Amino acid sequence: MTRPRAPLAVARAGIALAVQALPHRADRDRYGRELVAELHGLPVAA
């Protein structure tokens, strides 16, 4: 059953594309973690 995983793969690809525009590695990492947390409905760690 690959169908439920397809939207997640597309979302992760979108995150990867969005974070490339950020200037610093730490900013890219933080932004990526925040988006993944939002996708899973988890609280964002500080």
Distance bins in CASP14 RR format, pairs under 12 A and 6 or more apart:
PFRMAT RR
TARGET T0000
AUTHOR 0000-0000-0000
RMODE 2
METHOD distances of the structure
MODEL  1
2 8 0 0 0 0 0 1 0 0 0 0 0
2 9 0 0 0 0 1 0 0 0 0 0 0
3 9 0 0 0 0 0 1 0 0 0 0 0
4 10 0 0 0 0 0 1 0 0 0 0 0
5 11 0 0 0 0 0 1 0 0 0 0 0
5 12 0 0 0 0 0 1 0 0 0 0 0
6 12 0 0 0 0 0 1 0 0 0 0 0
6 13 0 0 0 0 0 1 0 0 0 0 0
7 13 0 0 0 0 0 1 0 0 0 0 0
7 14 0 0 0 0 0 1 0 0 0 0 0
7 39 0 0 0 0 1 0 0 0 0 0 0
8 14 0 0 0 0 0 1 0 0 0 0 0
8 15 0 0 0 0 0 1 0 0 0 0 0
8 36 0 0 0 0 1 0 0 0 0 0 0
8 39 1 0 0 1 0 0 0 0 0 0 0
8 40 0 0 0 0 1 0 0 0 0 0 0
9 15 0 0 0 0 0 1 0 0 0 0 0
9 16 0 0 0 0 0 1 0 0 0 0 0
9 39 0 0 0 0 0 1 0 0 0 0 0
10 16 0 0 0 0 0 1 0 0 0 0 0
10 17 0 0 0 0 0 1 0 0 0 0 0
10 39 0 0 0 0 0 1 0 0 0 0 0
11 17 0 0 0 0 0 1 0 0 0 0 0
11 18 0 0 0 0 0 1 0 0 0 0 0
11 32 0 0 0 0 0 1 0 0 0 0 0
11 35 0 0 0 0 1 0 0 0 0 0 0
11 36 0 0 0 0 1 0 0 0 0 0 0
11 38 0 0 0 0 1 0 0 0 0 0 0
11 39 1 0 1 0 0 0 0 0 0 0 0
11 40 0 0 0 0 0 1 0 0 0 0 0
12 18 0 0 0 0 0 1 0 0 0 0 0
12 19 0 0 0 0 0 1 0 0 0 0 0
12 32 0 0 0 0 1 0 0 0 0 0 0
12 35 0 0 0 0 1 0 0 0 0 0 0
12 36 1 0 0 1 0 0 0 0 0 0 0
12 39 0 0 0 0 1 0 0 0 0 0 0
12 40 0 0 0 0 0 1 0 0 0 0 0
13 19 0 0 0 0 0 1 0 0 0 0 0
13 20 0 0 0 0 0 1 0 0 0 0 0
13 35 0 0 0 0 0 1 0 0 0 0 0
14 20 0 0 0 0 1 0 0 0 0 0 0
14 21 0 0 0 0 0 1 0 0 0 0 0
14 31 0 0 0 0 0 1 0 0 0 0 0
14 32 0 0 0 0 0 1 0 0 0 0 0
14 35 0 0 0 0 1 0 0 0 0 0 0
14 36 0 0 0 0 0 1 0 0 0 0 0
14 39 0 0 0 0 0 1 0 0 0 0 0
15 21 0 0 0 0 0 1 0 0 0 0 0
15 22 0 0 0 0 0 1 0 0 0 0 0
15 28 0 0 0 0 1 0 0 0 0 0 0
15 29 0 0 0 0 0 1 0 0 0 0 0
15 31 1 0 0 1 0 0 0 0 0 0 0
15 32 1 0 1 0 0 0 0 0 0 0 0
15 33 0 0 0 0 1 0 0 0 0 0 0
15 34 0 0 0 0 1 0 0 0 0 0 0
15 35 1 0 1 0 0 0 0 0 0 0 0
15 36 1 0 0 1 0 0 0 0 0 0 0
15 37 0 0 0 0 0 1 0 0 0 0 0
15 38 0 0 0 0 1 0 0 0 0 0 0
15 39 0 0 0 0 1 0 0 0 0 0 0
16 22 0 0 0 0 0 1 0 0 0 0 0
16 28 0 0 0 0 1 0 0 0 0 0 0
16 29 0 0 0 0 0 1 0 0 0 0 0
16 31 0 0 0 0 0 1 0 0 0 0 0
16 32 0 0 0 0 1 0 0 0 0 0 0
16 35 0 0 0 0 1 0 0 0 0 0 0
16 36 0 0 0 0 0 1 0 0 0 0 0
17 28 0 0 0 0 0 1 0 0 0 0 0
17 31 0 0 0 0 0 1 0 0 0 0 0
17 32 0 0 0 0 0 1 0 0 0 0 0
17 35 0 0 0 0 0 1 0 0 0 0 0
18 27 0 0 0 0 0 1 0 0 0 0 0
18 28 0 0 0 0 1 0 0 0 0 0 0
18 31 1 0 0 1 0 0 0 0 0 0 0
18 32 0 0 0 0 1 0 0 0 0 0 0
18 34 0 0 0 0 0 1 0 0 0 0 0
18 35 1 0 0 1 0 0 0 0 0 0 0
18 36 0 0 0 0 0 1 0 0 0 0 0
19 25 0 0 0 0 1 0 0 0 0 0 0
19 26 0 0 0 0 0 1 0 0 0 0 0
19 27 1 0 0 1 0 0 0 0 0 0 0
19 28 1 0 1 0 0 0 0 0 0 0 0
19 29 0 0 0 0 1 0 0 0 0 0 0
19 30 0 0 0 0 1 0 0 0 0 0 0
19 31 1 0 1 0 0 0 0 0 0 0 0
19 32 1 0 1 0 0 0 0 0 0 0 0
19 33 0 0 0 0 1 0 0 0 0 0 0
19 34 0 0 0 0 1 0 0 0 0 0 0
19 35 0 0 0 0 1 0 0 0 0 0 0
19 36 0 0 0 0 0 1 0 0 0 0 0
20 27 0 0 0 0 0 1 0 0 0 0 0
20 28 1 0 0 1 0 0 0 0 0 0 0
20 31 0 0 0 0 0 1 0 0 0 0 0
20 32 0 0 0 0 0 1 0 0 0 0 0
21 27 0 0 0 0 1 0 0 0 0 0 0
21 28 0 0 0 0 1 0 0 0 0 0 0
21 31 0 0 0 0 1 0 0 0 0 0 0
22 28 1 0 1 0 0 0 0 0 0 0 0
22 29 0 0 0 0 1 0 0 0 0 0 0
22 30 0 0 0 0 1 0 0 0 0 0 0
22 31 1 0 1 0 0 0 0 0 0 0 0
22 32 0 0 0 0 1 0 0 0 0 0 0
22 34 0 0 0 0 0 1 0 0 0 0 0
22 35 0 0 0 0 0 1 0 0 0 0 0
23 31 0 0 0 0 0 1 0 0 0 0 0
24 30 0 0 0 0 1 0 0 0 0 0 0
24 31 0 0 0 0 0 1 0 0 0 0 0
25 31 0 0 0 0 0 1 0 0 0 0 0
25 32 0 0 0 0 0 1 0 0 0 0 0
26 32 0 0 0 0 0 1 0 0 0 0 0
26 33 0 0 0 0 0 1 0 0 0 0 0
27 33 0 0 0 0 0 1 0 0 0 0 0
27 34 0 0 0 0 0 1 0 0 0 0 0
28 34 0 0 0 0 0 1 0 0 0 0 0
28 35 0 0 0 0 0 1 0 0 0 0 0
29 35 0 0 0 0 0 1 0 0 0 0 0
29 36 0 0 0 0 0 1 0 0 0 0 0
30 36 0 0 0 0 0 1 0 0 0 0 0
30 37 0 0 0 0 0 1 0 0 0 0 0
30 44 0 0 0 0 1 0 0 0 0 0 0
30 45 0 0 0 0 1 0 0 0 0 0 0
30 46 0 0 0 0 0 1 0 0 0 0 0
31 37 0 0 0 0 0 1 0 0 0 0 0
31 38 0 0 0 0 0 1 0 0 0 0 0
31 44 0 0 0 0 0 1 0 0 0 0 0
32 38 0 0 0 0 1 0 0 0 0 0 0
32 39 0 0 0 0 1 0 0 0 0 0 0
32 44 0 0 0 0 0 1 0 0 0 0 0
33 39 0 0 0 0 0 1 0 0 0 0 0
33 40 0 0 0 0 0 1 0 0 0 0 0
33 42 0 0 0 0 1 0 0 0 0 0 0
33 43 0 0 0 0 0 1 0 0 0 0 0
33 44 1 0 0 1 0 0 0 0 0 0 0
33 45 1 0 0 1 0 0 0 0 0 0 0
33 46 0 0 0 0 0 1 0 0 0 0 0
34 40 0 0 0 0 0 1 0 0 0 0 0
34 41 0 0 0 0 0 1 0 0 0 0 0
34 42 0 0 0 0 0 1 0 0 0 0 0
34 43 0 0 0 0 0 1 0 0 0 0 0
34 44 1 0 1 0 0 0 0 0 0 0 0
34 45 0 0 0 0 1 0 0 0 0 0 0
34 46 0 0 0 0 0 1 0 0 0 0 0
35 41 0 0 0 0 0 1 0 0 0 0 0
35 42 0 0 0 0 0 1 0 0 0 0 0
35 44 0 0 0 0 1 0 0 0 0 0 0
36 42 0 0 0 0 1 0 0 0 0 0 0
36 44 0 0 0 0 1 0 0 0 0 0 0
36 45 0 0 0 0 0 1 0 0 0 0 0
37 43 1 0 0 1 0 0 0 0 0 0 0
37 44 1 0 1 0 0 0 0 0 0 0 0
37 45 1 0 0 1 0 0 0 0 0 0 0
37 46 0 0 0 0 0 1 0 0 0 0 0
38 44 1 0 0 1 0 0 0 0 0 0 0
END
